[in-house]
Amino acid sequence: MTLRTRITLLVTLLLAASLLILGGVVHELLKEFLYRSLREELAQASAQVVRLLNAGGGELLSVGLPSTLYAEVQLLTEADPAFLAKEGGISVQKSPALGSHRLVLSQGDYAALLKKGEVWAEVALPREGSPLRLLVLARKVRVNLGQTEWDGALLVGKPTEPLEATLSQFTRIYAATALLVLLLSALLARRLVREALEPLEWVARKAGAIEARPEELPEPPNRDEVYALVRALNAMMRRMREAFEAQARFLQDASHELRTPITAILGHVGYLLRRTPVTEAQKESLEVIQREAERMRKLVEDLLELSKSGTWKVEPVPVHVRSLFEEVKEEFSRQGSEIALEVADDLFVLGDPDRLHQVLANLVANSLKAKARRVVLRGRGVEKRVILQVEDDGEGIPKEHLPHIFERFYRVDRARDRERGGSGLGLAIVKAILEAHGGEVWVESEPGRGTTFTLSLPASAPPPPPA
C-alpha cells in the first residue's frame, strides 16, 4: 500500500470517526431538547389542571386541555402499588383523546408516586399494530367529590411518536449528508495528498534514474521543504561521489604499485626454478612462493578491474550466443570436465563480447573449482531479454551464503577457496559487468546437487550482413 493511499485512508477514517461522533452528540442533544420541551409542556398542562381542581372545576379534562393531551384523574382508594398496577385507580375524569382506554402505570411507578408525590412514566396504549407510547407525568392531588376529599392522582401524557419520527428523520438526513461529505472529502484528500507528495515522487524518480555513481539531483524551483530535501541529498551524494572516487584512486594506485614487485617475485622465482640447481626442500618452498605470488597477481588484477567498474564504457554490439559459448568451451576443454551447450543458432544478445566472455569464463572456472563433472551452458530468448545459464553438478553452495556471494572478498569456505586460488572478487566483477550491460544475475544452488547461475541481458537482432 502506497503512502498516498495510507494517508488518504487515515484522513478518511478520522473524518468518518469525527462525523460519527458529531452525529451521535447532535442526536443526543436534539433528543434531550425534544423530550425536555415535552416535559415542560406536560408540566404546564398538569399545573393548569391542578389549579382547576383546586378551584373546584367540573368537567375540566374535557374542556380545559388540548385534544392532543391524554389525561385522567384517578381516585387512589388503595395504597398498594401492586393492586393499582393491575387495574389503576378509580377513574373520575378522562380526556377525550383517551377514549375507552385508561392510563395505568407500572407497579414501580405507582410506588414512586405514592412515596414522592410525582413521577415521570411511560405508558403504552393498545391499538392496531404497535402500541401507542406516551410520556406521562403523574402527581398526587386531592379530589373533591360531593363534600368529601379523596386522595387521587392526575396523569397527563402525550405521544412520543412525533419526537421519535423527528429523530429518525434527522438520523437519515444526517447519514446521507455525512456519506456525501465523506465521499467528497476522500476525493479531495486524495487530490491534496497527491499534490503534496508529487515533489517527493519526482525526487524518487530522479534518484532512481541515477546510475552506479551518485549524481546530483536538479533542484526544484520552489524553495520549500522538498527544496531543502534535495539540497541535503545533493550534499550527501557529493560526499559519496568523493568517497567512491577516493576509493577507486586508492585501488588503482595500490594495484599499479603492487604489480611491479609481484612481477619481480614471479620472474626471480621462475629463474631460480629453471636455471639454478635447488634441493627438493628449496624447490617446494619456491613453488609455494610462486603459487602465492600468482594468487596475489590475480587479486591485484581483480582489484584493478573492480576499480574501473564504475567507469566502464560498454559499447554493445550483437553477439552470437552459440559462438560465445563455443569460445568458452574451447578455453576449458582441457580441464577434464564435460561442457555441454544448449542454445539455438539464431540467438543474439546485445553486449560487449569480451566482457561477456569474461563473465562466462569466470562462472565456468568457479564450477570446475567446485569439482563439477559436467557444466551446461544454456541460452534462450524470453520476450525482449536473453536468459543465459551456467549449470553444474558440483559441490553446491549452502543456502545461508547465497545472499552474500556477490559481495567483494566474500568466500563460502575461506580455507578451501584460498587453496584453489580464489580472490573473492570474481563474482563481484561478474555482477558489475552485468549491471554495466543493464542486466541482472542471480543464483540457485543446493549442496551436493550443483549450482545454476542465471544471467538476464537485452536481446538483439542479428547484425546486418557485410556489404
C-alpha positions, 0 to 999 in steps of 0.5 A: 500500500502506497503512502498516498493511499495510507494517508488518504485512508487515515484522513478518511477514517478520522473524518468518518470517526469525527462525523460519527461522533458529531452525529451521535452528540447532535442526536443526543442533544436534539433528543434531550431538547425534544423530550425536555420541551415535552416535559415542560409542556406536560408540566404546564398542562398538569399545573393548569389542571391542578389549579382547576381542581383546586378551584373546584372545576367540573368537567375540566379534562374535557374542556380545559386541555388540548385534544392532543393531551391524554389525561385522567384523574384517578381516585387512589382508594388503595395504597398498594402499588401492586393492586393499582398496577393491575387495574389503576385507580378509580377513574373520575375524569378522562380526556377525550383523546383517551377514549375507552382506554385508561392510563395505568402505570407500572407497579414501580411507578405507582410506588414512586408516586405514592412515596414522592408525590410525582413521577415521570412514566411511560405508558403504552396504549393498545391499538392496531399494530404497535402500541401507542407510547406516551410520556406521562407525568403523574402527581398526587392531588386531592379530589373533591367529590360531593363534600368529601376529599379523596386522595387521587392522582392526575396523569397527563401524557402525550405521544412520543411518536412525533419526537421519535419520527423527528429523530429518525428523520434527522438520523437519515438526513444526517447519514446521507449528508455525512456519506456525501461529505465523506465521499467528497472529502476522500476525493479531495484528500486524495487530490491534496495528498497527491499534490503534496507528495508529487515533489517527493515522487519526482525526487524518487524518480530522479534518484532512481534514474541515477546510475552506479555513481551518485549524481546530483539531483536538479533542484526544484524551483520552489524553495520549500521543504522538498527544496531543502530535501534535495539540497541535503541529498545533493550534499550527501551524494557529493560526499559519496561521489568523493568517497567512491572516487577516493576509493577507486584512486586508492585501488588503482594506485595500490594495484599499479604499485603492487604489480611491479614487485609481484612481477619481480617475485614471479620472474626471480622465482621462475629463474631460480626454478629453471636455471639454478640447481635447488634441493627438493626442500628449496624447490617446494618452498619456491613453488609455494612462493610462486603459487602465492605470488600468482594468487596475489597477481590475480587479486591485484588484477581483480582489484584493478578491474573492480576499480574501473567498474564504475567507469566502464564504457560498454559499447554493445554490439550483437553477439552470437550466443552459440559462438560465445559459448563455443569460445568458452568451451574451447578455453576449458576443454582441457580441464577434464570436465564435460561442457555441454551447450544448449542454445539455438543458432539464431540467438543474439544478445546485445553486449560487449563480447569480451566482457561477456566472455569474461563473465562466462569464463569466470562462472565456468572456472568457479564450477570446475573449482567446485569439482563439477563433472559436467557444466551446461551452458544454456541460452534462450530468448524470453520476450525482449531479454536473453536468459543465459545459464551456467549449470553444474553438478558440483559441490553446491553452495549452502543456502545461508551464503547465497545472499552474500556471494556477490559481495567483494572478498566474500568466500563460502569456505575461506580455507578451501577457496584460498587453496584453489586460488580464489580472490573473492572478487570474481563474482563481484566483477561478474555482477558489475559487468552485468549491471554495466550491460543493464542486466541482472544475475542471480543464483540457485544452488543446493549442496551436493546437487550443483549450482545454476547461475542465471544471467538476464541481458537485452536481446538483439537482432542479428547484425546486418550482413557485410556489404 
